[in-house]
């Protein structure tokens, strides 16, 4: 079954809009990566643009792990670090049933 990855990010106060602009540039490559069938960039309606979540759907966790390693190797995570308030939170959910 597919895997949903929920990446939760708290940006430093006021840096959310710049972070969103950067992520919008890179998400097409995420979506095109082998094993990714969906990528959604979300902001928290109640907490504002400094609270960001990226929700993506993958064929397997192994596909996502390979993608994440590629992003680390290209230095993207280091480039995003100045925007972050703390460590990102990763949640991995296995899809049980699709209706």
N, C-alpha and C positions, 0 to 999 in steps of 0.2 A: 504494500500500500504506500501511498504518497506520504510525504512528511511536510508539515507546515513549520516554518521557522519564523518565530516572532522575535525580532530584534528590537529591544526597547532602549532608547537613548535619551538621556537628559542633557540638553545643551546648557552651556553657561548662559546666564541671563542676557537676553537680547541677541544672542548669536544664532538662534533658531532659523531665521530667514536666510542667513548666509549659508548655514549648514544645509538647509533644504535645497538651495540653488545648486550647491556642489553635488548633492546626492542625485538630483534630477539629471545631472550630466552623466553620471556613472550607471544609473539603473538600467538603461538600455543594454549595456554590456552584461549586466547581471542576468537580465531576462534572456539574452541570447546564449548564455553559458549552458553547456551540456547538462541536462537534467533539470533545468529550471523551466517551469511551465507558467509561472505567474510571479509578479513582483508588484507590491503595493506600497506606496509611500503615504504614511498617515500622520496627521497631527492630532493631538488630543483636543477635542472640542472644549472641554472644561478647563484644561490647564494651559492652552495656548501653543504657539509655534515652537517653544523651547522644549516641548515634550514630543519626541518623534518616535514613531514605530515603523519598521519595515517588516511587512508580512509577505513571505514568499512561499511558494509551493515547489517542492523538489521531488524527483523520482525516489530518492533515498537520502538518508543522512550522509552516506558516503559521497554522494554527488555534492552535497553542500560542503562537506569537509574539504573536498578537493578544491571547490570554488574559493572557500575562505583562505586556504593556503595560498592560492594564486593571488588573492587580494593582499595578503601579508607580504608575499614575495615582491609585489610591485610597489610596496610602500604606501598603499592607500590608507591603511589604518593609522599610520604615523601622520599622514597629512590631515586626517580627520581629528586627531587628538586635541589640537588647540581649541576646538569647538565644544568639547565634552566637559560636563560638570563632574562626572564620575565614570566608572567602568560601565560599558554596555552590558545589558542583561539579555542573554540568549535563552529562549524557550523552544524546545523541540517537541512537536506534537505529531503523533502518528494518526493519520486519518483512518478512522474505523469504518465509517459509512458515509457515502455521498448520496444526498437526496436530490 
